[in-house]
Amino acid sequence: MHEGHAVRWIGRYQILGLLGRGGMGRVYRVWDPDASSLLALKILDPHPHLVTLLGEDQARRLFLMETSVMERLRHPHLACVLDRGVHDGRPYFVMEYHCHSLADHIGEEAVLERPTRPLPPREAFRLVEEMLSGLGAMHRSGLVHRDLKPANVLLADEGTVKLIDFGLSKIPGVVFPKPRQLIVGTPYYAAPEQERDPDDATPASDLYSAAAVFFRLLTGLLPSKTSVAALPHPFDGAPWKAFFGKACAADPARRYRTTRGMMQALRSLRRTFDAALDQACRLWHDEPPQVADRLRCRREPVKVRRRDAQEFFELDALWRPRRETINSWVVYPECLYDGTTGLWWQRDGSKDRLSWPEARRYVEDLCRESFGGRRDWRLPTVSELTTILKRPRYPDTFCLEPVFSRRVQRFWSTDRCSYRSAWYASSELGYVGVKDFSCRMYGRAVAGPQERPI
């Protein structure tokens, strides 16, 4: 199937758009009219380079193997096949659809060497523990994933991990084709023995990849002998160095052997971190309030293409505001007033995650209800959103109770990127991103500006 070919339906599934393509096939966002739900559909369409290396028959065999693996495994942290079929002679399978990948969330793109957005440590711990839980299910079935990386980790609505892309998995009794030019895995994440020979991959190889992802989540960097030996604060203590020294060892015999063993080590490391954070918070003092200059924000919606967005919205290379606003908050039970911008903010947000059109209707309902005594609520512009985004910092981010609800972490803006996508913000990591209207995120309303609170 070629990109220029206008496909409207595959089986009973209506094609809504292309999500991406890998070496083995294309992945589409589809609508299932029988279940009234959005799903993801992957159809065999191997990259020409892969066909040259393997041949069409071998590529088909690997695709069917991936489908078989996903059908066999049922685990909360593994994506599963919901349906399968053949379209125009090409096999396909259908799985649950999730808007966000871990790569999206941390800002990892094609050039892996570029730094990414670090996650709060507790969130990094949780995500890696869930990855290990999913890998454990694979290992107990005799499978080795061989391509664990942020792009192959989807995040469900609650941030739950779903591992995907089992096309390169090592399966007992199955001989994997090994043309010399074929790389199995991804540089920096693949274990050294797997890079030398894919057949040498073992569960310890997947654990190396999990440790590499964990290092990336904590530091925004890729692991190397130099970076592991010089971990940044607050990960520069002996327990951290001992953990990564073992988990990222070049010799698989020196690594953790099982997901259970690595999970126990992670939990011990987490207890050490929590104790250190608790002590840091007891010693830490908030900075005295600063006087902020008055800011005026754009309130009219705009459409900004992705290639123009960093300049237009004044964002850095990781899509975070170049300058952070010093807010002057007045706190009310349901709302917040910022004396710096004159804006009123909803303190929490919508009860449920909403598509972009639903979020627009949600703020209209707030106006009809006179929420907080106001009738001028609307979805915020990116210009307004960037005034409340902060980067996580140790220890103050974790010691202070935020003025906004922690529950609402990703929320829509009124600004669009295209006729079917809009910009959103992440309060957890302080960045701006873009997603299709059908993605589900919270609505958080803004009103004003107003000179002073009444």
N, C-alpha and C positions, 0 to 999 in steps of 0.2 A: 504494500500500500504506500503510495507516494503522497507527500505533503500537499501537492497541488491537486490531488484527486478529491473532488467534493463528495465526501461520505456523510450522509445524514443519519443512517442507521446501521448498526451492527447487531444482527439478530433482532431482539425486541428492544434494544437499547438505543435511545436517541443520543447522538453525539452533540455535546455542548461546546467542546473546545479541547485543544491539545494541552495536556499537562506537561509533557516532556517526552524525551526519547533517550533510550540507552543503547547499548550495543546490540541487544537482542530484539527490541521492539519499541513500539510507541504506546504511550499511556494517555488515555482520553478521560475527560470528565464526562459522564453520561447520566442520562435520566432514565430510571426504570419506571415506566407508567403503571406497571402492575403493582409495585410496592410504593409508588409515589415517593421515591427517594433518589438522592444523588449518590452515584457510585463511581468507582474508577475501573476502567477496562484496559487491559494490556493485550495487544495483538502482535503476533509475530511479524516483524518487519526488520530483519537484521541489517545492521550497518554494512555498506558495501565492503569495508575493510575486513569485517568479521566473515563475510561470505567468502572473500578471497582466501582467508586463512583456514577456514573450517569447511566451507562448502555449505550449500543450502540444506542438505539432508542433516548434517551434523548440527547446524544451528536449530533446526526444527526439533531434533532430539533433545537438545539442551533446554529449549523452551518447554517442551512437554515434561521434562524432568522437574523443572521449577514448579510447574502446575501441580505435579504429583506430590512434591514436597509440601506445598502449601495446603493441599487437600488433606494430607495425612496428619499434619500438626494442628492441634487445637490448644491455644494458650492465650491468656489475656494480653501478653506482650508480643505476640506474633500475628502478623496480618494473615488472614485466611481467605481461601477461595470460596465465593458464594455461588458461582455458576461458571460453566465453561461451555465452549462451542467452537464451531468452525464457520468462518465467513470468507467467501470467495477462495476457498481452499487453504486459508490461513487459520491456525488455531488461536483462540483467545481465552482469557479468563477474566472474571469480574471479582473485585474485592471492595471492601469498604473504602469510602473516600474521606480523606482528612486534608484540610487546607494547608496545614503547617508541617514543615519538616524541621528537624533540629538544625540542619544547615541554614535554612531561612532564619531561624530564631537567633543564631549567633552571627549571622552575616558571612558565612563561608561561601565563597564563589569559586569560579573555575581555577583561579590562581591560588593554590592552597597555601603558598608561602606567606600570603598577606595575613596580618593579624585579624582576629575576630573579636566579637564582643564577649568578654568573660561573663559567666553566670554567677549569681550568688552561690557560695559554696553549698549551702543546704539543698538548693535545687539541683546542683551538679551531682551531689551524692544520690539524691532520689532517682534521677534519670539513669545513672549508671547502674544502680541496684536493679532497676526494672529491666535494663538491657541484659544484665547478667541472668536475671530470672528467665527471660526469653531464650538466651543462649543455652541455659541449663536444660531446657526442654528439648532443644535441638541435639545437644550432646548426649542426653539420655537415649535418644533415638538413633545414635550413631552418626549424626550429621555434624559437619563443620561448616560454618557460614562462609568464611573466607573473604568477605567484603563488608565487614562492619565499619561504618563511617557515618558522620552526621547526616549525609544526604540519604542514607538508607535507614534512617530512624524517623518515622512519622510521629507527630504529636496529636493525639485525639483531643476532643474538646476540653477535657479536664487536665490536659498536659500529659496524659498517659502514653507511655512508649508503645509503639507498634513497629517491630522490625520487619523490613521488606527486602526484596530483591535476593531471592535464593537461587538465581540462575547460575551462580558460580560455586554453589555449595558442593562439598565433598560428600558423596553418598556411598555407603558400604557396597562393595561389589560392582560399582560402576567405574569404568575406566574413562578418565577425562582426557580429551584430545589435547596434545601439548605441542602445537607448532612453536618454534623458537621465538617468533615475534609476539606470541600471545601472552599478555600479562594478566595474571589472575589476582585480583585485589587492587588496592589503590596505594600509590606511594605514600609514605609516612605513616599510614595506618596498617599496612600489611606487615606481618612478622618477617624477620630476615630469612628464616628457613623456607617460608612460603614463597618469597620472592625468588629464591634460588631454584625451588622445585615445588610447584603447587601440590604434588602428591605427598610432600613432607608435612603438610599442614595437619595439625592436631587441635584438640580443644585448647591447648595452651597457646596456639596461634591466635584464636579468637580472643583469648584473654589479653594478649598483647594489644590487640586492636582496641579492646574495651578500655585498657589503661591509657592508650594514646588519645582516645576520645575524651576520657576524664581529664587528662592533662590539658587538652584544648579547651574544655569547658571552664576550667578553673583559671587559666592564665591567658587565653586568647592566642596561645602559641602552639607550635607543633613540637613534640618531644624530640630531643637529640641528646647526645652525651653531654653537651655543654648546658643546654637548658634544664635538663633533669638535675644536673649537679649544682645549678645556681637558681633554685626556685625563688620566685618573688615572695615578699611578705604578703600575707601571713602564712605562707606554705613553705617557709624556709627552715622549719624545725626538723629535728632528727626523725620523728615518726613519719613525716611526709617523704623525706629522702629515702628512708628504708622501704616505704611502700613502693615508690616509683622505681627505686633501684632494683627491686625484685620483679615488679609487674612488667617493666620495660626491658628486662635483661635480654641481651642478644641470644644467649643460650637458653633454649626452651626448658632444659632440665633445671634451671635456676628460678623459673617462674612459678607462679601459682599453678597447680595442676588441674584444679576443678573450679567451677563457678562458686560452689559452696565455700571453698577455702578462701577465694578472693572476696566473697561477700562478707565473711567473718572479719577479714582484715579491714575492709572498708568500714564496717560498723564500729570496729575498735578505733579507727582513725577519726570517724565522725564524733565519737564520744570525746576524744582528745580535743578536737576542734571546738565542740560545744562548750567544754570546760574553759578553754582559752578565751572564747568569745564572751562567756559570762563574766570572767575576770576583767576583760578589756572594757566591758560595758559598765562595770562597777567603778572603774577608774576614770572613765571617759566623761567629759563635760561638754555640753553644747557650746558652740561659739556665741558670743554676744550678738544681738540682732544688728543687722546692717541696714543702712538707709538705702533704698532703691530708687532709681530714677523712674519716673512715670513712663509706661510703655503704651503705645497704641498698636493694636493688632488688626490685621485685615479680617473683616467679618463676612465679606462677599465670597461665595464659592467660586472656585476656578477649576479648570481642567489643565493638568500639568503632566506631560509625558515623562516617563522614567528617566530618559537621558538628560532632561533639563531639571529634574527635581532637586538634586543636591544643591545646585546653584540658586534656584528659585526659592527653596525653603531654607537656605543657609544651613545645610547639614554637612557633617564631615564625611570622611570616606566610609565610616561604619554607620552612616545614616542617623547620627545623633546631632542634636543642636550644637552649632559651633560655640555658642555662648549660652550658659545657663542663667535663667532669670532668678533674681532674688525676690521671692514672693513675700507679700505682707498679708498674712492670712487673718481673717476674722472668722471664727468657727461657729456655726449654728448646727442644730441637730440634723437637718437634712441637707443643708447647703453650706458652701464656703464662699467667702468674698475675698478677692485678692485686691488689696489696695494698690498694688503695682500696676495692674492692667485695668482695674475697674470692672473685672469680669466676675460674674456669679457662676459657680460650678455646682453641679449635682455631686453630692459627696459620695454616693454609692454608684448606682447605674441601673440599667434594666435588670430585671430578675433573671431573665434567661439570655442566652446568646441569640443574636438576631442576624439575619441577612441585612445587607445595606438598605434595601427598600423597607424592610421591617423596622430598622432603626430610625429611619426618617418618620415613619408613622408613629413610632413610640414617642418621639419628642413632640409631635403634634398632639398626642393624647395628653402629655404633660401640660401643654398650654391650655387645652380644654378643661383640665382638672384644676387649673391655677395652682400647680405644684409650687410650694414655697411662697405662695402669694403672688406669683408672676405668670404672665402670659406670653413672654417673649423667648421661651426656650427654643433652642435649635441645636443641630449637630455642630460641633466646633470645626473651624478651619484648621489646617495644619499650622498656620501662623499662631493661632490661639493654643493649640495643643503643645507646641514646643515650649511654651512658657511654663508648663507644669512638669516637663520631663526632666528627670535627674538620673545621672549614672550611679550605679551601685558603688558605694565606697565603704571600705572597712576602717573602723568599726561603726561609724555613725549611722549608716543605712540600716544596720541591724539592731542598733541600740535605741533608736528613736521610734516612737509609734507614729506612723504616717497620718497626715490629715485626711487623705483619701482612703476609701475602703481597699483593703488588700485583695478582696475578692475579684474586683474588676481589673484585669491585667492587660487586656487588649481591647481597644474600643475604636469605633469608626470615626472618621472625619467626614465632613460634607464635601471635601474636595475629591474630584475624580481624576483618574489617570487615563481612562479610555471610556468607550461607550458601555463597557461591562465590568470595569474595575474601579476601585476607590482606594484612597489612602487611609491608613489606620496608624495608631500609635501603641507602643508597648510601654506601660508604666514600669514593668519589672526591670527592663534593661535600658529604658530611656531612648528608644529609637523609633523611627518612622518607617513604615513599609507599605506595600500595595498588595491587594488581593482582589480576586473576583467577587462580584456582588453576592454570589451564592454562599461565600464563606460566612461562618457564624461567629460573630464577636459581640461584645457588649455595646450598648448605647450609653453614653454619658453626655448629658446635656450641658450647655453653657447659655448664659443670658447676659444682657448688658451690651456695651459697657455703661457704668454708672459712676458718677464722681465719688460718692461715698455711700456706705450702707445706711439704710433708713433705720 
